[in-house]
Amino acid sequence: MEQKQSIEQFKGQARLPNFAIPKRYDLHLKLDLSACTFSGTVQINVSIVEETKFLVLNALELDVHQVWFTNSHGQKYHPCDVVLDGDDEVLVLVFDKALGIGEGVLGVDFSAVLNAHLVGLYKCAYMDGEEKKNMAVTQFEAVDARRCFPCWDEPALKARFKITLDVPSELTALSNMPIINEKCDGDVKTVSFEESPIMSTYLVAVVVGLFDHIEDTTSDGVKVRAYCPVGKSDKGEFALNVAVKTLDLFSKYFSTPYSLPKLDMVAVPEFSGGAMENYGLITYRETELLFDPLHSTAARKQRMAIVVSHEVAHQWFGNLVTMEWWTDLWLNEGFATWISYMATDILFPEWKVWSQFLQYTTGGLIMDALEQSHPIQVEVHHARSVLEIFDAISYEKGSAVIRMLQAYLGDDIFQTQFLSAGLLSEGKWIVPVTISLGSYERRKNFLLETKSSEVDISDLVDTSDTNLKNKETCDEQLWVKVNIEQSGFYRVKYEDKLAARLRKAIEHNSLEATDKFGILDDAYALCEACEQSLSSLLSLMDVYRKEADYIVLSKLIDVCYNIVKVSTEAIPDSVNELKQFCINLLMFPSGKLGWEPVPGESHFSTLLRAEVLQALVTFGHDKTQNEALDRFQKLLNDRNTPLLTADTRAAAYIAMMRNAGSSHKEGFESLLNVYREAGTVQEKERILRYFASSPDPDTVVDVLNFFLSDEVRDQDIIFALPGISLECRETAWKWTKENWELILTKYGAGLLLTRFVRDVVTPFCSNEKADEVEEFFASRLHPSIAMTLKQSIEHVRIKARWVQSARQEQSLQELVKELAGKK
């Protein structure tokens, strides 16, 4: 009874007790890829810092066979009780006699199944010619090393790792460190790796599979390799080039050399995230590492550079220097995100990625405006809930705050809260504020340290300027822009006169693209929060008719999509006219860009063409839709037709699915065939993104069932779900409820499951639907989706409030009609 009570003290704890500290792991894993199982032995050098009858470490879904502890005097102890607690994910070892203070070795024999949920040590499939075979990969961040071997699975508890693998002799085995020995015994080989420097358990990695590779060397002599599917090693050249250059760049920037003798990058056929920064062995989903000039879009190439830079930066931020606990994840991800943009800007200055950084960080502002948001520094009370803070706050807001400080303080030296629900928050922050008055030459910086403050800007006005004595000229020229170049992470609300001046400044092209982006982004957020009318937002959008800059037009397109969604509930009789207004806004850039790329055109033109065409076919522009359908027919006849480039294919796929229905199955069947015949992961991803865009419920159900089939890799569900058409959101919700148990079984309670919650729930715009969602999940809640569910329901209620507000606007529908008729 006393022993059970003692074990109870370890239940429900977020952290492990600190009376034993690991120093070194000697890990030997034996993989059976045919049976999809593995077994292993781990011997852990530990320091007992407090006399104890218990050793408590992490383990999950492991079968433990033998356990022993040997102290520094050679005395061997066997536990009298071995308790595996699946809820708390711990292994509790109980000893009859207390283990004294000092050094010792804990040994554990164990075995487990190679799971199919893309966590821990898991199986995934690859093609060897026409034969489908199994390979093994690890994904331990945040708390899944414990699924592979018993360990102290906390980031602060760093140790050295000596890893040995028994694998099929024909396969490549990789780990964090270089191979020091290989020994074959029939069809099995034993691969031993060098001992690592100290690192956290979440960074330990193993990959066993069949690959080709290419390699290069940094100026410091570090060997860098890109491991790709057999026959596709040339597709790794771009990523390899970026990795080598960023390793050199960061070594100089941090004045600290890369700390390992090699860096491997591996394209993994099934992977839940985008990439993972394992020390010396970065794993990527294939679309993030393989660049195909014929099938990869300009946007994908740009993202690839940022992702590779991000993961390489983690070799310093996170791997070499690590947060003590997941509370400070934002430091890890925020810094790596910020510096990945810096590196990409240095390598590809023509891409102007810092201006596009605004598009990225908008996600952080949106999430930060939720009551169910969280600070960048957040308490973590359950291991599984860690997954939910790998979100827009840790990445987007974290990096945006760093960028804000950089912009305010300068490179050499290096917020009350806005709520979308329109509620007041008690939170207060010191905010670096920047203001410009009529010109970027007239600006002022100050710290807002109290709830309200007055700022004297008279020194920015040239009283000798005779133009400013004329009221009309003054109103036109003395615009006020707060948050210059949108470098600060905060919202700005302008009173009506100042807003009118800014609209004129936009019309006269007096503002930088970053500020035109920021004005529109802030206005949309304020409108969503019912702080400004939808009419005022539409009037602002109207002044962007002659806009040509990519980041501004991309934001304008995004706003168009969102107001159409809300208007289907708020002003359903005016939705078609609203779509026509959106089309009108895009006629100017559409006319300039057309369908065909121009030799030597800018990176931004390529990006913009793709987004404009997709928007026009989505909003129902007849000419663009017909052209898209014609070009799709050409693609069916010739898969390599130059009439549809990698960047314009998406528009054709949307057009085909928007015209697909129960009485017109040919479109669906045609696109399905293109998917099945696609020889690249890039093409399959592109089709999945738009496959569910049909307005026909029966067609969308067919597509959703296809998503759950073996033809679609589990990892790719993240591409598929956001593309569900607005007309079929109810269909998707009904399908999700009917298939929830299957979904849970197939995808597990991890990152992929959160996507079903977010992407199926957030499109709704009514409190009734929010209540229904809450009721459904009341008996189906899991820690890994709890925060995502709350945030998704809050999004629905925010839009429901917005719908009610828009319905009260007396002249809204008249304005929409007027704008739709304006050419």
N, C-alpha and C positions, 0 to 999 in steps of 0.2 A: 504494500500500500504506500509506504514511504517512497519507494523507488518511482512508482507511477506519478506520485505528486511531484517528485523532483523533475521528471520528464516534462510535466505540464508547464514548468516555468519557461520552456523554450517555444511554446506554441504561441502563434499570433504575433510574433516579433518580426519587425521589418529587417532587422540586422542580426547577424550571428553574434554570439557571445565572444568576448575577446581574450579568453584565457589560453588560447593556442593560436600561433601565427605560422602560416606556411612559409617556407623559405625556398624549397626546390621540389619539383615534380619530375619523377622518372616514369613516363607513361608509355606503355606498350599496348597497342591496339591491334587486334587480329580481325580482319574484315572478310566476311563471306557474302559476296555480292550476289550469288545465286540464291541463297536462302534469305537475303536481306537482313542479316543479323551481324552482330559483332560482339567480341568479348575482349576483355582487357585486364591488365594489372597496373595499378598505380602505386608507387611508393613515394610518399610525401615526407620530406624532411620538415619537421615542425619544431618550433620553440614553445615549450610549455612555460608560460609566464606566471601562472597561478596554479597551485595544487588543485587537482580536479579529478572527479570520478567520471567525468563526461567529456567526450569530444563531440562537438556539433559542427557539421559541415553541410554543404548543399548536395543533394542528389535528387533526381526526378526521373521516373520511368526506367530505373535501372534495377536489375536483379543482382543483389549482393550475395556472394557465395562464401567467401572467407575474409576475415578481418584480423589483423594482428598489429601490435605496437611493440617496437623494440626501443628501449631507452639507450642512453649513451654508454651504459655499463654492459650492454648486451643482453639485458633481461627482457624476455618476451612475454607480453600480456595478450590475452584473448578476451574480448568483451563478453560479459555475462548476458547482455541483451543488445540486440541490434534493431533499432526502430526506424523504419522508413515512413515519413509523414508526407503524403502526397499533397495535402492542403498547404502546408508551410514549406514544402519542397526542401526538407532537411533530412539528413541521416544522423540519428543520435546514437552514439556508442556509449554503453554503460559498462563500467569496470567495477569489479569487486573491491579492488584496492585503488587508492588514489594515485594518480600519476604525478610524480614529483616535478618540481621546477627544473628545467633543463632541456637539452636537445634530445630528439628521438625520431624514429621513422614509423609512419603509419602506412601499413600495406592493405590494399583492398583488391580482391578478385571480383569481377563483375561481368555482366553481359546485358545486352539489350537488343532491341529491334531497330533497324535503320528505318526511321519513321518517314512518312510521306508528306509531312506538313511544313517542310522547308525550314525547320528549326533544329538546333542541336547538331548531331551527326546524322544526316539524312540521305536518302537515296534519290537519285533523279535519273532520267533516261537520256541516252544519247544514241545516235544512229551510227552503226558500224556497217557501212554500205547500205544494204537493205534490211539489216537485222537490228532490232531494238535491244539495247543492252543497258545494264545498270552501272552507275558510277556513284561515288560517295563524296559529299561536300559537307563542310561545317558552316553554321551560322550561329555564333554564340552570343552576339550582342542582342539584347542587353544581359539576359540572365539565363542563358541556355547552355553554357559549358557544362552545367550540372546534369544535362541530359546525356552527355558523352562520358563523363567520368566524375567520381566524387571529388569535390574541391571546395575551397573557400571562395565562392563565386561572387566576390565583391571587388570593385575596381581598385580600392586602396590596398588590397592584400596582394601585392605584386610578389612574384617569385620567378625563379629561373625554371626553364622547361627543357627536359631532355626527352625527345619523342622518337619512338621506334614504331614502324608499321609493318605488318604482314599483309601483303596484297597480291592479287594475280600478277604473275610475272610479266605479262604483256602490257600492263598499264603503267602510266606515269604516276608517281607519288610525290606530292609536294607538301611542304610545311613551312613554317616561318623562317627556318634557317636552311643553309645549304646542306646537301647530302654529304655525309662523310664515309658511308659504306653501304654497299648493296651486296646481298648474298642470295643466290638462287638455290632453291630446293625443289626441283620438279616444276610444277606450275605455280608455285608460290615463291615470292621473293621477300626478304626482310630488308627494309630500308631504314637506315639509322641517320639521324640528323644531328648537326652540331647543337650543343647546348646554347640556349638563348640567353641574352641579358634579361634582367628582371622585367616582367610585364604583367598586365592584368589578365585574368582568365578569359575575359570576353574577347581578347585579341588573339588567342591561340587559334590556329587554323590548320586544317588538313583538307587536301583535295586529291582524289584518286580517280583517274579517268584516262581517256585516250585523246591526245592532243598533238598538234603541230605547234611549233613556236618560232618566233624570231627574236633577236636580241640586239642590244646596243649597250654602250658603256658611257657613263657620265665622265665629266672632266676629272672627277676624283677617283675614277676607277671602279665605281659601283656598277655591277652587271645588272642590267634591267631586261627582263624577258616578258613577252606577251604570248600567253598560251591560248590558242584558238582551236575551234573544231578542225578536224583533219581536212586538209585541202583548202583551208581558209585563212592561213597565217598572214597572207598579204592584207587581209581586212583589219589586221591589228597594227598596221604601220602608223596610222595617224595617232592613235592612243599612245603607242610606244614613244613616238617623237615628243608628244606633249609631256609624258612622264619624265623622260630624260631631261628635257629643258627645265621642268619645274623642280626636279631634284637639285639641279645646279643652282637655280634661282633661289630656292628656299635655304639652301646651305649658306649662301652669301647673305641673304636677307636676315636670317636669324643668327648669323655668325656662329653657327653650330653645324658640324657635318652630319649627314645622314648616319645613323648609328648602327646599321646592319651591313653585312658584306654584299647583300643582294636584295633586289626587289622584283618579285614576280607578280604579274597581273594575269588573271585567269577569267576567261569567258565561260560562265556556268549556264547550262541549258535551262535550269529551273532555279529561280532565285526570288525571294519574296520582296526584297528592296531593289534599289537601283545599283548600289555597290556597297562594299564593306571594307573598311580600312585595316583589316588584320595586319599585324606587324610583319612586314616583309613579304606578305602574300595577300594582295588585294584581290577580292573576288567581285565580279561584275555580272549582271544579267547581260546576255549577249548583245542586246541593242545598245548597251552603254559602252562597249569596248570595240565592237566590230563596225568599221566604217566602210560602206559600199558606195562609191561615187555615183553609181547608177540608181540606187534604191534608197539612199539616205538623204533626207531633206537637209536644207541649210540649217534649220532650227535644230535638227538632231546633231549635226556636226558641232554647232555651237554648244549645245548642252553637253556633248561628250567632252569637249575641252574643259568645261567648268567642272564636270563630275570627276574627271581624272585629276585635275588640279586640287579639288576638294579632298579626294582620298589621299593623294600624296602629301598634302598639307597636314593631314591627320598623323602622319608618321612623326611629326613634331607635336602638334596640338592634339593631345589625347593619348598617343602611344608613348612618346618619350616623357611628356608631362601630362599627368592624368588627374581628373577630378577625384576627390576623395569619396564622393557618393553621387548617385544619380540626380540629386538635388541641383547640382551644378552642371547638368548636361549642356545647358545653353552656352557655357564657356567653350566646351568642346566643339559643338556644332556651329555656334555663332561665329567663332573665330575662323574655323575652317571654311565656312561659307564666305565670309567677308574676304579672306585672303585668296580664295579661289577666283573671285572676280578680279582682284588685283592682278593675279598672275595671268589670267586670260586676257586682261586689258593690255598687259605688257607684251604677250605673245602675239595677239591679234588686235592691234589698236584700231584697225578699220571697222571692227565690229561694234565699237563703242558700248561695251557691255555695262558700263556704270549707269548709262541712261536706261538700259533694260533692267538693271537691278531694281528700279522702281516697280516694274511689273511683278517681279518676284516678291518683293517685300509687302506688296498690297495684301497678300494672303495673311501676313502677320497682323496687319491693321484690322482686317476683317475678323479674325479670331479674337484679337485683343478687345474688340468691341462687344464681346459676349459676356453676359453675367457668368457663364460657365467657363470663362477663360481662366487663366492662371498666371501668376507672375513668372518671369523668366527663371527665377530661382524658386523651385517648387518642392514641397515635401513629398516623399515617396513612401507610402505605408505598406505596400504589398508588392512583392516581386513582379507579378504579372502586370500591375498598373504602370510599371516603368515604360512599357511599350507605347502608352498613349501620350507620353510627353515628347516622343520623337515627332514633333508636330510643327505647325507654323510659328508657334511662339519660340520654341528653342532654335529653330533654323532661321526663319524670316525675321522675326522681331529681334532675336539675338544679334544677328548680323547687322540689322538696320540700326540698332542702338550703337553698335561699334562704329558704323559708318557715320552716324550723327555726331559722335564725339570726335571722330577724325576730322570731319568737315568743320566743326566749331573750333577745335583746338589747333588744327593744322597738322600736316604730316610729320613735321619735325618733332612735335611734342608727343606724338603718339609713337512728369507729365500729369485739375481733376481728370480722371479717366473718362474718355468718351465711350458711351455704351449705345449699341445699336437699338436697344430696347427703349431708348429715350429716357432712361432713368438717371438719377443723380448718383454718383459714386462718392464715397468718402475718401478714396485714395488721392494722394497728392504727391507730386514729384517735382524736382528741380528740372526745368526744361530749357535747353539752349535754344533761343529764338533768334531768327534772322529775318530782317525786313529790308526790302528795297522800295524806293519811291521814284516811280517814273523812269528809272534807268538803273542798270546794274552797277553803274558807277556810284550811285547814291544808295548806300546801304548801311545798316547798323546791326550789331550783334549785342544781345544781352541775355542774362539768365533770369528766367521767371521763377522766383523763389517763393512767392506767395500766391494765394488764390486769385488775386487780381493785382494789377499794377498798371501805372500810367507811364508811357514812354514819350519823351520829348523828341520829336523828329524835325523840329524847326531848322536845325542845323543842316538838314538834307535839302532844304529849299533855297534856291538861289533867288533872293528877292529882287535882284537887278534884272532878271529875265523878264522882258516886257511881254512875252507870250503868255506868262502865267497870270497877267492882269486881266486877260480876257477869260470870262468864266467858262465858255465852251472849250477853249483851248486848254484851260487848266484842268477841267474834268477829264479831258481826253489824255493829257500827258501825265498828270499826277496820279497814275494808278498806284495802288499799294499792293505788293505781293509779300505775304508772310510765308516763311519757310522757303527761302531761296533755293532753287533747284531741287526742292523737295528732299533735302538731305536730312531733315528731322523726322523723328517717328512720332508725329502727332497730327491731329486734324485742325483745320482752320475754317471758321465760319465768318463770312463777311456780311456786313449789313448791306442793305439794298443798293445804296449809292456806290459803295466800293465795288460791289459785285458787278454793277453796270459798267463801271470804268474798266474792270478786268475783261468784260466781254468785248468792249471796244478794242482793248489792247490785243486780244486774241485775233479779232477781225483784221487788225492792222499789222499783224505778225510782229508785234513788238516784244514778244516774250520768247524765252528759250523753250524748247520742246519739253524739258523736264517740268517747267512751271505750268505749261498748258496741260500736261498730264496731271499734275497735282491739283489744279483747280477743278478739273473734271472729276477726279477721283474723290476729292473731299466733298464736292457737291452731291455726288451719288451717295456717299456714305451718310450725309446729313439728310438726304431725301429718304433713304431707307429707314433712318431713325425718326422720321416724321418731324425733323427739325426744319425742313424746307419742303415746299410743295413739289409734286411731280411736275406741275406746270413750269415751275422755275427751272427745273432740271432740263426739261425738253427745250426751253428757250435758250439755255446755255449750249446744249448740244447743237442747236441750229447754227451757231456761229463757227462751227468746225467744218462747214461744207467744203472749204477750199484747203483743208488740211492735207499735208503730204508726208509728214513725219511718221515713221513707223510706230514708235512707242505711243504717240498720241492716238493714232488711228486704231491701234490694237486695243487700247483702253476704251475708245469710243465703241468699237465692235462689242467688247465685253459688256459695256453698259447697255447697249441695244439688246443683247440677248437677255439680260436680267430684267429690264423693264417690260419686255414682251412677256416673259414668264408671269410677272405680277399682274400685268394688264389683262391676261386671260381670265383672271378672277375679278379684278377691279372694274374693268370697262370692256367686257367681252364683245360688245357690239362694235367697238372701235379698234379691235386688235389688227384687223387687216389693214386699216389705215395707218396704224402705228408701224406695222411692218413696212408699208410703203414709204413712210418717213425715214425709216432706217435705211432702206434701199437708196433713197434720194441722197442721204448723207455720204454714201459710198460711190456715187456715180463719178465724182471727180477722180479719185485714185484709180477706180476701175478703168476709166477711159485712158489713163496714162499708162497703166501696167499691162492690160490685156492678158492673154493666156500664154503667149510665147516669151520666154526669157530672152533678154537682149545681151549679146556678147559684151562682157566687161561691165555689166550692171552691178550695182552695189549689193552687198549682203542684205541690206535692209529692204531693197526692192524685191528680192527673192522671198524673204520672209513675209512681206506685206501682200504680195500677190496671192500666196496661199491662203492667208486669213480673209482677205477681201472676197475671193471667189467662194470660199466656204460659207461666209456670211450671206452672200447674195443667193446662193442656192437654198440655204436654210430659210431665208425670209421669203422665198418664192419668186425671185426675179425671173420671169419667163425666158428672156433671151439667154441668161447665164445658164439656167437649167437645161434648156434645149441644146446649147453648145456642149455642156457637160455630158449629156446623154449621147450625143453624137460621138464625142471623143471616147466615151466608154465603149461604144460599139467597135471603134477602131482598135481599142485595146484587146477586145475579145478576139479579134482577127489576128492581131500581132502584139504579143506581150511586151515587145521591145519598141513599140511605136514612139517616136519622138513627140507625138501630139499630146501625150500625158507624161510629164516629168514626175519625178518623185515628189516635188512640191505641189503639183496641181492635181495629183490623183485623188486626194481626199475629197475635193469638190465634186469629182465625178462619182465617187462612191456614195456621197451624201445624196446627190441628185438621183441616183439609181434607187436607193432605199426609200427616199421620200416619195417616189412613184411606185414603190412596190406595195402590194396588198393582196388580200385573199383572192381577188379576181385577176391579179397580175403577178403570178408567182415567178415569172421568168427572171425578173430583176434580182430577186433573192437567190434563186438557183444559180444565176450567172456569177454573182459575187462570191457565192459559196464555192463555186468551182475555181474561181481565181485564187481564193484562199487555199484550197486544197492543193493547187498546182504551184503555189508560190515557193520559190526556192530559197528565199531569204527571210530572216526573222523580222527585218524592217517592213517588208510587205505584209506579212501576217499581222504585225502590230497595227499597221495603218488600217487594214480592213476591220479588225476587231473594234477599233475606236469608233467606227461609224456604222457598224452592222445593225445596231438597235435603233437607228434614227428614223425608221419607218413610222408613220402615223397610224398604221393599221395594227390593232391589238393582237390579232391572230398571228401576224407575221412576227411581231416582237416576242410573243410567247415561244414561237419556233426558235427564234434567235437565242433567247434566254436558256432554253433547253439545250441548244447547241453549246452554249458557254460551259455547261456542266458536263459535256461529253469528254471522252478521252482525246478528241481532236484538238482541244484547247488546253494548253498547259495551265496548271493551277495558278502559276505566277501571273499569267496574262489577264486574269480577271480584273486587275487594276486598270487596264486599258479599256475594257469592254463596258463596264457599268456606267461611267460618266456620260456615255453617248446615248443613253436611253432617251427617246423622244419625249418632248413635253406632253404630247397627246396621250402617251402611254404610261405616265407615272403611276396611275392607279393600277394598271395592268401589272406593272413591275412589282408593286407593293403586294398585290394579291398573290402573285407567283412566289415572292419571297416568303410570305407566311406559309404557303402550302408546302414549300420545299425547305423550310428552315432546318429541320433535323438533318436532312441530306447535306445541306450547305455546311452545317456545323461539323458533321463527320468528315466531309471532303476537305475543308480548308483549315479545320482546327480553330482553337480559340486564340488566334494571333493576329498579326498585322493585316492579313488578307480579309479576315472577318470584319474588321472595322470598316473596310471599304463598302461592304454590303449595307451596313447601317448608314453610313454617311451618304453614299451615292443614291440609295433608294429612298431614303427618308427626306433629305433636305429639299428636293424639288417641290414639296407640298407648301401650300400657302394658307392653311386654315387651322384654327384652334381645334376644330372637331377632329381633324386628321392627326394633329399632335396628341390629342387625348387617346385616340385609337392606337397610335404607336406606343405610347406609354403603357397602355393596358396590355398590349401584346407582349412587350418585353418585361413586364412586371415579374413574371415567373420564369424568365429566360435570361436573366442578367448574368454577366460574367465580368470579373474585374478588368479584363482586357478590352471590353467595349463600353464600360460604364461612362467614362468621360465623353467619348465620341457620341454616345446615345444622347446624353444631356445636351451637348453642344448642337447636335443635329435637330433635336426637338426645339431648342431655343431659336435656331435659324427659322424653323417653320413658324413659330409664334411671332417672331419679328416681322416676317413677311405678311402674316395674317393682320398684324397691326397696321402695316403699310397699306394693305388692300383696303382696310376700313377707312384709313385717312384719305386715300385717293378717291374713294367713292364720295367723299364729302366735298370734293373740289367742283364747284358749280360749273366752271367754264372749261374743264379739262377736255371733254370730248370735242368741243368746238375748236379748241387749240390744236388737237391732234388732226382734225379734219383740215384745218388751215395749213398746217405744216406738211401734211401728206400731199396737198395740192400745189405746194411751192416747189418750183423746179430750180 
